[in-house]
């Protein structure tokens, strides 16, 4: 399926950038005559995207934080819109990042540019009628969560379930044989700390994670760091004697006996590596108050959402405390029945996801759609 084409792709945070890059590689493997420009990060750039904007200039999280940074968002919305008109793509591919990308979708639709949404906004979580806007502004939707197509059917929308791209990423992973030596770790059991991929998240999460160290003297805590964020982001952990391993999350999970994980994609990654975990999250009081009134799902972690039951404990906002963290970790480490039930839940999650190759499947559908124009 080779033909000249111009595509514009937009992702707005680290996991979206990673999935966008794998989609780009799959598109280029199927059709080397594609020219791809857009907004993303280092993963997308390495995959061959000509970056008009680096997402790190725009990235915001939380209702209050987005409101305070609204001028910056408007600035980059205008920049990206102008760049799309200048580039004249055959199609626009949006990857996650709902707040920004839904505005771009409306703009593209108004300019007769076909819109393909890979990893659509989580409209099932809050303000579900946003699905109608998604229906109005998109031509094709590619879902990575197995329960989403059933939700969208309520709005007479056909959504392609393509599998979860984390399986593609994990299948490429090769375990480092000398992980302990490479990172100067002891051979004590490892408890992994995954505080998130944004500075705002890390600032909110790391303090209580670090406080656990003195509660578990027979284990070593290791932080999964993002190199682009630098040592400063993890200074509280470093000052407490915790080793930070940068861009080695999968290797860390291979060796961990338990993990404390900030809610997000990492919860599903941790489950797929079969590491018992406790999921945590904290945001500003204003953002949490708004979210609590809007969110319409019983869980926040992907693991529990996919399983449609509590597989892992979620400690959110005020429940995210040192006593609660300690108690949950102790149960994970000391109660084999409890741990076994969690691992059985992980098996259910993997069964629900299936064995699809998400990047390859989505790329094929996108190219087929463009070729029909």
N, C-alpha and C positions, 0 to 999 in steps of 0.2 A: 504494500500500500504506500507507494512513493509518489509524491507530487509536491510541488513548491507550495509552501504555506507560511503564514506569519501568525504567531500566537503571542498573546500577552498574558502573563501569569502573575498573580499577586498572592503572597503569603505575608503574615504579619507578626509571627513569633517563631521561636526556635523549632518546636515540633512541626509546625506548619511548613517552615522552611525545609526541614528534612524530608517531609512527605512530598513537597513540591519538587524537590531535587530528584527524588526517585521517579516521580511521574515524568519529569523532563527527560531523564535518562531512558525511560521506557519509550517515550515518544520519539526520541532521536534514534533509538535502536530500530524502531519500526519504519521511520522515515527520516533519513539523514538530510533531507532537503528542507527541513523546518528551521525557520528563523524565530528565536524566542527572546522576547524582551520582557521586562517587568520590574516588580518590587519584591524583594526577598532579602536573604542574608547570604552568608558564606557558602552554605550548602548549595543553594540555587546557583550562585556564581560559579562554583566549581563544576556544576553539572552542565554549564554552558549558557546560562541566562545572562543576557546583557542587562545589567542592573541600572535602572533609571533612579531608583531609590533604595537605600538600605533600610530594612524595617526597624533597625535599632533606633533610628532617628524619630520614629513615630510611636513605638510600643508604649502602651499604657494599659493598666488593669484596674478594675474596680469602678463602681458608678461615680464616686466622688472624684477619684483620680482622673477619670476621663473628662468629667465636667470641668475640672480645673485646667486640664490640658486641651480644651476644645479648640482654642485658636491654632495650636500647633497641628491638630488633626485637620482642621479646615485648610490650612496652608498646604499640607501634603495631599489632601483630596484634590485640590485644584491642580497641583503639580502633576499628579498621576493622570487626571482627566485630560489635561492638555497633552501629555505625552502619549496617551492612547490615541487621541485624534491625530496626532502627528505621525504615529507609527502605522496607523490604518490596519489593524490586525484582522485576520479572517475570523478569529474567534477570541473570546476572553475566557481565561480559566481562573477561577477564584478558588483559593484553598483556605478553608476555615476562616478565622478572623472576621466574624459576622458583622460587628458594628461598622467597620470600615467598608468591608466588601459588599454589604447590601446596598450602600449608597453608590458604590461603583457599578453594581449590577443594574440599578435603576437608570443610571447615566448611560450605560452601554446599550440597554434596551431602547432608550430614547434616541439613540444614534444608530439603530439597526445593526448592532454588533451582536452576534450570537453569544450567549452566556452559558458556560459550563461550570457548574459548582461542584467541586470535589471536596468532600468533608463539609457538608452544609451546616449552617448555624443550628444550635441546639434549641430549636423553636419549641420542642416538646417539653423543655424544662420550665419555660416561663413565657407568658403572653403568646399562647399557642396560635392565635390568629395571625401571627407573623408568617405562618405557613402560606397564607393567601398572598402576601407580598412576594414571598419566595417563588410561588407559582407564577405570579405575574411577571417577574423580572428575569426568570431563567428559562433556558431551553432544555437543558439536561442536568440532572442531579445524580451524583455518584456518592452513595452512602457507605460508611465504613463501620457502622454499628448495626447489628443484625435486627434490632427491634424497630429501626427507623422506617423501613418501607411500610410496615403495618400502620404506623402512626400517620404517615402521609396519605395513605389510602383514604383516610377519613375526609381528606380535602380533594379527593379525586385526582391525586397526583401519582404518576408512575415514577418511582425512584429506583435506580439501579443499585442493588447491593453488590459491591465489588470485593468484599472481604476487608480485613484490616491491614493497613500498610506496615504495622509493627512486625507482622510475621515476615514480610519481605526483608525488613531491616535485620531482624534476628537471624534469618536464614543466611545472611551474608557474614554474620559475626564469627570470628575465629578467636577462640580463647587464648589468652597470653599464658604461656607455660610458666613464666617466671614473674607472675604478678606481684607476689610478696616481695621478692628481691628488688624488682624494678622500682617499687614504691617505698622501699625501706620500711616494710611493715613487720611486726612481730607475728608469731604463729598463734597468738590468742584468737579465739573465735571473733568473727567480725559482725558488728551490728552496723548496717549501712544507714547513713543519713542522706536523704534526698530532699533538700530544702526548696527545690524549684529551679527554674531557669531564668527568672527575672530578678533584678535587684530588689524590687519592691517585695516580692515573695520572700526572698532570702532574709531581708530585714525583719519581716514579720514572724518568720518561722524559726530562725536559727537559735535564738536565745534559749528557748525551752528545750530544743534538741540537745544543745551543748550541756545544759544542766543535768542531763541524764548520766553523764560520764561517771560522776561520783557514786551513782546508785548501782552501777554494774561494774565493779572493779575487776572482775575476771574476764571481761570482754574488751575488745578494742573497737572504738567508734571511728568510722571512716566516712568522710563527706564526699559525695559525688559532686564535683565542681565543674563549672563551665569556664574553660580557659579564657574566653573572650571577656568575661566579667572581672577577671583579675583577682589577686590575693585579697585586696581590700574588702571585697564582698564577703569573704569568709574569715575575716580577721578575728572575730570572737571565737570561732572554732580553733583557729591556729593558736591563739593566746592560751586556750585551754589544753593545748597539747594534742589536738586532734589532727590527724593527717588528712589532707585534701588530695584526692586523686582527680586530675582534670581529664575530662572527655574520655572516661573509662567506665562509664556506668554499667555496661553489660559485664565487663570483667569483675567489677565490684559485686554485682548481684550473683555472679557465678560462685563467689566465695563466701557470701554472707549467710548467716544463720537466721537473721531477722532484719527488718528494715522499718524505719520511720519515714513515711513518704508524704510529701505535700500533694494534695489532691490535684489530679491532672493526668496527662498521658502516662506519667511514670507509674501510677498505680497499676495500670494494665501491664506495663513492661515487667514490673515486679512479680505480678501474678504469673505471667508467661514463663518467667524464670523459676517459678515455684518457690519463692521466698516468702515466708510468713511475714505479714506487715500490719502496721497500724497506720491508718490514713489520717492526716491532720490538715487543718486549714484555719487561717485567721486573716481577717481583713479589717479595714477601718470600721468603727462603730456605725458610721453613716451608711457605708456601702452594705454592711451586713443587715442593717435594719431595712433597707430598700429591698435587698435580695430576699430576705425572709418573707416579705409580703408578696413577692412576685413568683418565686419558684414553686412549681407544681409537681415536683417529683420527690419521692421519699429518701433518695440518696444523692450524694454528690460524686462518689467515686465511680469510675467506669466499671470496675469489677462488680460492684453491687448492682449497678444499673443493668449490665448485661445479664447477670445471673437472675435478676429480678427478686433478689432476697439479700439479706445481710450475710455476706461471706467474710468481710473484713470490718473491723470496728472503725467508725468514723468519729474523730474527736474534733468538733467544729467550734470555733469562737471560744466561749467561756469554758466549754468542755475540754478544750485544748490546754490542759494544765499538767504540771509536772507529776502530781500524784496519779492522775489518770493515765498518763503515759507510762509511768513506772508499773502500775498495776497491769496494764495491757501487755507490756513487754514481758513481765514476769509470767503471765499466763501463757503467752506464746512459747516462751522458753521452757516452762516447767510442766505444762499440761499437754501430754502427747495426744490425748483424745481431742482436745481443742484444736491443736495444730493439725491433726489429721482431718478434721471437719473442714478446716480452711483449705487444705490442699484438695479435698474432694470438690469444694466449691470452685477452685481454680480449674479443675478438669471440666466442670460444667461450662465455665466461661469459654474455654478453648473449643469445646464442642459446638457452642453457639456461634462462635466466630467462623468456624469452618476452615478449609484449606485453600482458599482462593489466593491468587497473586494479585493484590489490589492494584499496584502500579501498572502492571501489564494489562490487566482487564480494563481499567479505566482508560489507559492510553489507546487501546484498540477501539473502544466505544467512541472516544473523542474523534479519532481520525476517521472512523466510519461516518460519523455525523458530518464532519467537514467535507468529506469527499462527495457527499450527496448533494451539496449545495449547487 
